[in-house]
Amino acid sequence: MPFSFKETDDDGLTHYVADPERAARVAGTAVAHARLRHTPPPSGESS
């Protein structure tokens, strides 16, 4: 999912601008993955 978009300013220069809602969602997904990485497996199972 893209979280930034190209915009053109008054001088005709193109730059990328992040969408705050999408950037927050991507950050939330990263935090969830980091938490999952440090979650021990259920007892009784081995990996």
C-alpha positions as CSV (number, residue, x, y, z in Angstrom):
1,M,0.0,0.0,0.0
2,P,1.5,3.3,-1.0
3,F,1.9,5.8,1.8
4,S,3.2,8.8,-0.1
5,F,2.1,10.5,-3.3
6,K,3.7,12.8,-5.9
7,E,2.6,16.4,-5.7
8,T,3.7,19.3,-7.9
9,D,4.4,22.6,-6.2
10,D,3.8,26.2,-7.5
11,D,7.2,26.1,-9.2
12,G,6.3,22.9,-11.1
13,L,8.7,20.8,-9.0
14,T,7.6,17.3,-8.1
15,H,8.0,15.9,-4.6
16,Y,6.6,13.2,-2.5
17,V,4.2,13.9,0.4
18,A,3.3,11.3,3.0
19,D,-0.3,10.6,3.8
20,P,-0.5,10.7,7.6
21,E,-3.2,8.1,7.9
22,R,-1.4,5.6,5.7
23,A,2.0,6.3,7.3
24,A,0.4,5.6,10.7
25,R,-1.0,2.3,9.5
26,V,2.4,1.3,8.1
27,A,4.0,2.2,11.4
28,G,1.4,0.3,13.4
29,T,2.1,-2.8,11.3
30,A,5.8,-2.5,11.9
31,V,5.2,-2.2,15.7
32,A,2.9,-5.3,15.6
33,H,5.6,-7.3,13.8
34,A,8.2,-6.2,16.3
35,R,5.9,-7.3,19.2
36,L,5.2,-10.6,17.5
37,R,9.0,-11.2,17.0
38,H,9.5,-11.0,20.8
39,T,6.4,-13.1,21.7
40,P,7.4,-16.6,23.0
41,P,5.8,-19.6,21.3
42,P,2.9,-21.3,23.2
43,S,4.1,-23.8,25.8
44,G,4.3,-27.4,24.6
45,E,5.4,-26.6,21.1
46,S,9.0,-26.5,19.9
47,S,10.3,-24.7,16.9
